[in-house]
Amino acid sequence: MPAGDKDLLAVVTRSTRALVTKVNEVNELAGPGRGVTVIKTGDDDPVVAFLSTSDKQAKIDLETEKGRKLELSPRKYEVASRGGKGREMAKKDRIKTVARPVQFVPLPEKQEEKK
């Protein structure tokens, strides 16, 4: 499904760094390639959750190793350019689990264009 001008992409890494960017900043590759960097991470700091939405109220609940509850939501962080390190959600803590299972909403069926 094509992304709209208002669609946002929020990502969070294991070390609680979050970045929100416009989906349109992530280019679609025409052929094989290495992909597009959304957030800079270290080798031991993988992305653990992401959210792509046009609804600023959407969120993913997270829990840290110290038991702190966090939420990844486009409304909590300012929109930035892709490729940065992101903002720290919690100091000296790491994401343990995604507290609520992520739900995937099926895309609507493409309707054939009438000629």
C-alpha positions as CSV (number, residue, x, y, z in Angstrom):
1,M,0.0,0.0,0.0
2,P,1.5,3.4,-0.9
3,A,2.5,5.7,1.9
4,G,0.7,9.0,2.3
5,D,2.2,12.3,3.2
6,K,1.0,12.0,6.8
7,D,2.4,8.5,7.4
8,L,5.1,8.2,10.1
9,L,7.5,5.5,11.0
10,A,8.6,5.0,14.6
11,V,11.4,2.6,15.5
12,V,13.0,1.7,18.9
13,T,16.3,-0.2,19.6
14,R,17.1,-2.6,22.4
15,S,19.1,0.2,24.2
16,T,15.9,2.4,24.2
17,R,16.7,4.8,21.4
18,A,13.7,5.9,19.4
19,L,13.4,7.7,16.1
20,V,10.3,9.0,14.3
21,T,10.5,9.9,10.7
22,K,8.2,10.4,7.7
23,V,7.6,7.2,5.8
24,N,8.3,9.1,2.5
25,E,11.9,9.6,3.6
26,V,12.5,5.8,3.3
27,N,13.2,5.3,-0.4
28,E,11.9,2.2,-2.2
29,L,14.8,0.3,-3.9
30,A,14.2,-0.5,-7.6
31,G,16.6,-3.4,-7.6
32,P,18.8,-5.4,-5.2
33,G,20.6,-3.4,-2.6
34,R,21.7,-3.2,1.0
35,G,18.6,-1.4,2.1
36,V,18.0,2.0,3.7
37,T,19.2,3.0,7.2
38,V,16.3,4.3,9.3
39,I,18.2,4.5,12.6
40,K,21.9,4.1,13.3
41,T,22.6,1.2,15.6
42,G,25.6,-0.6,17.1
43,D,26.2,-4.3,16.4
44,D,24.8,-5.2,19.8
45,D,21.7,-2.8,19.6
46,P,19.1,-4.2,17.2
47,V,15.8,-2.7,16.4
48,V,13.2,-4.4,18.5
49,A,9.9,-2.7,17.5
50,F,8.6,-0.4,14.8
51,L,5.3,1.3,14.0
52,S,4.2,2.6,10.7
53,T,1.0,4.7,10.9
54,S,-0.8,7.9,10.1
55,D,-2.6,7.8,13.5
56,K,-0.5,9.8,16.0
57,Q,-2.4,8.0,18.8
58,A,-1.1,4.6,17.8
59,K,1.5,3.1,20.1
60,I,3.4,0.0,21.1
61,D,3.9,-0.8,24.8
62,L,7.4,-1.8,25.9
63,E,8.9,-3.0,29.1
64,T,12.5,-2.5,30.2
65,E,14.8,-4.9,32.1
66,K,14.3,-2.7,35.2
67,G,10.5,-3.0,34.9
68,R,9.8,0.4,33.6
69,K,6.9,0.8,31.2
70,L,7.5,2.8,28.0
71,E,5.5,3.4,24.9
72,L,6.7,3.9,21.3
73,S,4.3,6.5,19.7
74,P,4.7,9.1,17.0
75,R,3.1,11.7,19.3
76,K,5.8,11.4,22.0
77,Y,8.8,12.2,19.8
78,E,9.5,15.0,17.3
79,V,9.7,14.0,13.7
80,A,13.4,13.8,12.6
81,S,15.3,12.9,9.5
82,R,16.1,9.2,9.0
83,G,19.6,7.9,9.6
84,G,20.2,9.5,13.0
85,K,20.8,7.9,16.4
86,G,17.3,8.7,17.7
87,R,16.4,10.0,21.2
88,E,17.0,8.1,24.4
89,M,13.8,6.9,26.1
90,A,15.4,5.7,29.3
91,K,19.0,6.0,30.6
92,K,21.0,2.9,31.4
93,D,18.2,0.5,30.6
94,R,17.3,-1.9,27.8
95,I,14.1,-3.1,26.3
96,K,13.2,-6.6,27.7
97,T,9.9,-7.2,25.9
98,V,7.2,-5.8,23.8
99,A,4.5,-5.7,26.5
100,R,1.6,-6.1,24.2
101,P,1.6,-8.3,21.1
102,V,1.9,-6.4,17.9
103,Q,-1.2,-6.6,15.7
104,F,-0.9,-6.6,11.9
105,V,-3.9,-5.2,10.1
106,P,-4.4,-6.7,6.6
107,L,-4.2,-4.3,3.8
108,P,-7.4,-3.7,1.8
109,E,-7.7,-5.6,-1.5
110,K,-6.7,-3.7,-4.5
111,Q,-9.7,-2.9,-6.6
112,E,-9.2,-3.1,-10.4
113,E,-9.5,0.2,-12.1
114,K,-12.4,0.7,-14.3
115,K,-11.6,1.7,-17.9
